[in-house]
Amino acid sequence: MPSPAPAPGSPPPPPAGTPRTPWWRTGWARVGFVLAVPALGVLNAFLGFLMLVLALVLLWWGNVWRKRWKATATVAAVILFGAILPPAPRDRTPDTVAEADEKARNAGGPDGSSAPAPGTKPEVAPKVPNYRGMRLDEARTKAQADGFTVGDHNASDQDDAIWMRSNWTVCFQRAGTSSSSARTIDFGAVPTDAPCPKRDGEAIPWPPIPDLVGATWKAAQKKLVALGVRPDRAYADTAYANDQLPDEGEYDKWQVCTHDPARKQPVTDTTWVTLWLSAPDNDCPAGAGRDDGSAELPDRDNDGDPDYHDPFPGDRNRNSSFPDGMSGSSGGSGGSSSGSSGGGGWGGCSSRWC
């Protein structure tokens, strides 16, 4: 039965099958993402920053709001994020603990000698606890409890801001007194997995990768772990294009032919290492350090299974993966004495002993 015609002057009905707007692109959802910025930021500044980025993307991507509404919501999200960030330390005039101790030793007589002038008491610098080696968030909490106004900065030569202080470690501290006589301390920190620079503001002395060529996979792994490389960031691959690794744990004695990063390259907290290996039965490809990965091991029957572990090096239809014959093959070409017995399935052989 045909549907009745719409009344004159009424809007046309919506087309059938119109897709619904995803919930995360609705107006209420966009407002919710903006309000979630300070909520997550109170728990963790980094999570608040990620939510701010997500909220800004949703405000401007595919949004039918007027431009001034989008701009107003953007400013509100940024203000809400800034409101939950910790304030910067005030009146910071840092001085090193060593400099304070030096002033205390040199305080005294007018001639600048280390002995105090007669009838005067030597100035004693206030003792500053040693927070070096502590996690940055713990050091800040303890220093504030000890009466310091606390600041922190990146101790390396990079200008990266410090996010998630729980993942940073204190390398340097500089104590002093502000113009209002408040005790101040400034911490120089680096990411927890990084070694401390020799001096504040210098480059992080990342260890260089050693020459691992000739070592076994297991021995190379131990050396990399000692340098700070996580075991899941060391990746094994075959040095020959037509070779394949056995199951994990079965190539511990395979030798390293080349690796990336190369020798003397720095090993940072984000380094991934690839080691190209060769089985103990084989040597490394000639010029492995410069090889493009195209070197191949001998394969007489050209079945993709190198001769050194092919149980049937003269039979093209059988290899270590398919000892009963490759699926869909038609016979025992390539030297097989049993593959011509007819039949389908696994190369005309119904048993691995035929």
C-alpha positions in Angstrom: 0.0 0.0 0.0 1.6 3.3 -1.0 2.4 5.8 1.8 0.2 8.9 2.0 1.5 12.1 0.4 2.7 14.8 2.9 0.4 17.7 3.6 1.0 20.8 1.6 3.5 23.2 3.3 4.9 20.5 5.7 8.6 19.7 5.7 9.7 16.6 3.8 10.2 13.5 5.9 13.9 12.6 6.7 15.3 10.1 4.3 15.2 6.5 5.4 18.4 5.0 6.9 19.9 8.4 7.9 22.9 7.5 10.1 22.8 8.6 13.7 25.4 11.1 15.0 28.1 9.3 17.1 27.8 10.1 20.7 31.3 11.6 20.9 30.3 14.2 18.2 27.2 15.5 20.1 27.2 18.9 21.7 26.9 17.4 25.2 29.8 15.1 24.7 32.0 18.0 23.6 31.1 20.0 26.7 31.8 16.9 28.8 35.3 16.5 27.3 36.1 20.1 28.2 34.9 19.7 31.8 37.0 16.5 32.0 40.2 18.5 31.5 40.5 19.9 35.0 39.1 16.7 36.5 41.8 14.5 35.1 44.4 17.3 35.4 44.0 17.3 39.2 44.8 13.6 39.2 47.7 13.9 36.8 48.9 16.8 34.8 49.9 14.6 31.8 46.4 13.0 31.6 44.9 16.5 31.8 47.0 17.7 28.9 46.0 14.7 26.8 42.3 15.4 27.6 42.8 19.0 26.6 44.2 18.0 23.2 41.3 15.6 22.7 38.8 18.3 23.7 40.2 20.8 21.3 40.2 18.3 18.4 36.5 17.5 19.1 35.6 21.2 19.4 37.0 22.0 15.9 36.7 18.8 13.9 33.3 18.3 12.3 31.6 20.7 14.7 28.6 22.7 13.4 28.9 25.3 16.2 29.5 28.9 15.3 33.1 29.9 15.3 32.8 32.3 18.3 31.3 29.4 20.4 34.2 27.2 19.4 36.7 29.9 20.3 34.9 30.5 23.7 35.0 26.8 24.5 38.7 26.6 23.5 39.6 29.4 25.8 37.6 27.9 28.6 39.4 24.5 28.2 42.8 26.1 28.3 41.9 28.3 31.4 40.6 25.2 33.2 43.8 23.3 32.4 46.0 26.2 33.5 44.0 26.6 36.8 45.1 23.1 38.0 48.8 23.4 37.2 51.1 24.0 40.2 52.4 27.5 40.5 56.0 28.3 39.7 58.4 29.0 42.6 58.7 32.7 43.5 61.7 34.8 44.3 64.1 32.1 43.4 67.7 33.2 43.8 69.4 29.8 44.0 72.9 29.3 45.3 74.7 25.9 45.4 75.3 24.2 48.7 79.0 24.2 47.9 79.0 27.9 47.5 77.1 28.4 50.8 79.7 26.2 52.5 82.5 28.2 50.9 81.0 31.4 52.1 80.8 30.0 55.6 84.4 28.9 55.6 85.6 32.3 54.3 83.4 34.4 56.6 85.4 36.2 59.3 88.4 38.6 59.3 88.6 41.6 57.0 91.7 40.2 55.3 89.6 37.5 53.7 91.3 34.7 55.6 89.4 31.7 56.8 89.8 32.6 60.4 87.0 34.8 61.9 87.8 38.2 63.2 88.4 38.5 67.0 85.2 39.0 68.9 82.9 37.9 66.0 81.0 34.7 65.5 81.5 32.9 62.2 78.5 32.6 59.9 77.3 29.1 59.6 75.4 28.2 56.5 72.1 26.3 57.3 72.5 22.6 56.6 70.6 21.5 53.5 69.5 17.9 53.3 70.7 15.8 50.4 67.8 15.0 48.1 70.0 13.7 45.2 69.0 10.3 43.8 65.4 10.7 45.1 62.4 10.6 42.8 61.5 14.2 41.9 58.0 14.2 43.3 59.2 12.7 46.6 62.1 15.2 46.8 59.7 18.1 46.3 57.4 16.8 49.0 60.2 16.3 51.5 61.8 19.7 50.7 58.6 21.5 51.2 58.1 19.8 54.5 61.6 20.9 55.4 60.6 24.5 54.8 61.9 25.2 51.3 60.2 26.9 48.4 60.8 24.4 45.7 61.5 24.6 42.0 62.8 22.1 39.4 64.2 22.0 35.9 65.6 19.6 33.3 69.2 19.0 34.2 70.2 18.0 30.7 71.1 20.1 27.6 67.5 19.6 26.3 64.7 22.1 26.9 62.1 19.4 27.5 59.5 20.3 30.1 59.1 18.0 33.1 55.9 16.0 33.0 55.0 13.4 35.6 57.6 14.1 38.2 57.3 10.5 39.5 59.3 9.5 36.4 62.2 11.9 37.0 65.2 11.6 39.4 67.1 14.4 41.1 70.7 14.8 40.0 71.5 18.3 41.3 70.2 20.7 43.9 70.8 24.4 44.4 69.8 26.0 47.7 69.6 29.7 48.5 67.6 32.5 50.1 65.0 34.7 48.4 64.7 38.5 48.8 62.0 37.8 51.4 64.4 35.6 53.4 62.6 32.4 52.4 64.7 29.3 52.0 64.7 28.1 48.3 65.9 25.0 46.6 66.0 24.2 42.9 66.2 20.6 41.7 67.9 19.5 38.4 66.4 16.2 37.3 66.5 13.8 34.4 64.2 10.9 33.4 64.6 8.0 35.7 66.2 5.7 33.2 68.8 8.3 32.2 72.2 8.7 33.8 73.0 12.1 35.4 75.1 14.6 33.4 78.5 15.4 34.9 77.3 19.0 35.4 73.9 20.6 35.5 72.9 21.6 31.9 75.3 19.2 30.1 74.3 16.4 27.8 73.2 13.1 29.3 76.1 10.6 29.0 74.3 7.8 27.4 76.4 4.6 27.2 77.6 3.5 23.7 76.5 0.2 22.3 79.4 -2.3 22.2 80.4 -4.5 19.3 78.1 -7.4 19.5 79.1 -9.1 16.2 80.1 -12.7 16.9 78.3 -13.0 20.3 75.4 -15.3 20.7 71.9 -14.0 21.0 71.8 -14.9 24.7 75.2 -13.2 25.5 74.2 -10.1 23.4 70.9 -9.8 25.3 72.8 -9.8 28.7 75.1 -7.0 27.5 72.2 -4.9 26.3 70.2 -5.3 29.5 73.4 -4.2 31.4 73.3 -1.0 29.3 69.6 -0.4 30.3 67.9 -1.8 27.2 64.7 -3.5 28.1 64.5 -7.1 27.0 61.4 -6.5 25.0 63.2 -3.8 23.0 65.9 -6.2 21.6 64.6 -7.8 18.4 66.0 -10.9 16.6 65.9 -11.4 12.9 67.7 -13.7 10.4 70.8 -12.6 8.6 69.8 -14.6 5.5 66.7 -13.8 3.5 65.7 -17.4 3.0 66.3 -18.4 6.7 63.8 -18.4 9.6 64.2 -18.3 13.3 63.1 -21.3 15.4 60.8 -20.9 18.4 61.9 -18.5 21.1 64.6 -20.0 23.3 65.9 -22.3 20.5 68.1 -19.6 18.9 70.0 -18.6 22.1 73.2 -20.0 20.5 72.8 -18.3 17.1 75.5 -15.7 16.5 75.1 -12.0 15.8 76.2 -11.0 12.3 75.3 -7.3 12.5 73.1 -5.0 14.6 71.3 -1.7 14.6 72.2 0.7 16.2 75.8 0.1 15.2 78.8 0.1 17.5 79.4 3.2 19.5 75.9 4.6 18.9 74.3 5.9 22.1 71.8 3.7 23.9 69.0 5.9 25.2 65.9 5.1 27.2 64.0 4.8 24.0 66.4 2.7 22.0 65.3 -0.4 20.1 68.0 -2.8 19.0 67.7 -5.3 16.1 70.2 -8.2 16.0 70.6 -10.2 12.7 71.4 -13.8 13.5 72.9 -16.8 11.8 72.6 -20.4 12.9 75.7 -22.1 14.4 75.8 -24.3 11.3 76.4 -21.3 9.0 78.8 -18.4 8.8 77.6 -14.8 8.5 77.0 -13.4 5.0 80.1 -11.7 3.5 80.1 -8.0 4.4 77.2 -8.5 6.8 77.6 -5.0 8.2 76.9 -3.6 4.8 74.6 -6.3 3.5 71.1 -5.3 2.2 69.5 -8.5 3.5 69.4 -10.2 0.1 72.0 -12.9 0.9 70.6 -16.5 0.8 71.8 -19.9 2.1 72.2 -22.8 -0.3 68.8 -24.4 -1.3 69.3 -27.2 -3.8 65.6 -28.1 -4.3 64.6 -24.4 -4.3 61.7 -25.0 -1.9 62.5 -22.0 0.4 64.0 -24.3 3.0 67.8 -23.9 3.3 69.7 -27.2 3.0 71.2 -27.0 6.5 67.9 -27.8 8.2 65.9 -29.3 5.3 65.3 -33.0 6.1 64.7 -33.6 2.3 67.2 -31.3 0.6 66.6 -33.1 -2.8 62.8 -33.1 -2.6 61.2 -29.9 -3.7 57.8 -31.0 -2.3 58.9 -31.8 1.2 60.7 -29.6 3.7 60.9 -29.0 7.5 57.5 -27.4 7.5 55.7 -30.0 5.4 57.5 -33.3 5.9 54.5 -35.1 4.2 54.5 -32.9 1.2 53.3 -29.4 0.3 49.6 -29.0 0.0 48.5 -29.0 -3.7 51.8 -30.3 -5.1 51.5 -32.8 -7.9 54.3 -35.2 -7.3 57.9 -35.9 -6.3 59.8 -33.7 -8.7 63.2 -32.6 -7.6 64.6 -36.0 -6.7 61.9 -37.6 -4.6 61.5 -41.3 -5.1 58.1 -41.6 -3.5 56.3 -38.4 -4.7 55.3 -40.0 -8.0 53.1 -42.6 -6.5 50.0 -40.7 -7.6 47.0 -39.4 -5.6 46.3 -35.9 -4.4 46.3 -34.2 -1.0 49.9 -34.0 0.2 51.9 -34.4 -3.0 50.7 -38.0 -3.6 52.0 -39.3 -0.3 49.5 -40.5 2.3 52.1 -41.0 5.1 55.3 -39.3 6.2 57.1 -42.7 5.9 56.1 -43.5 2.3 
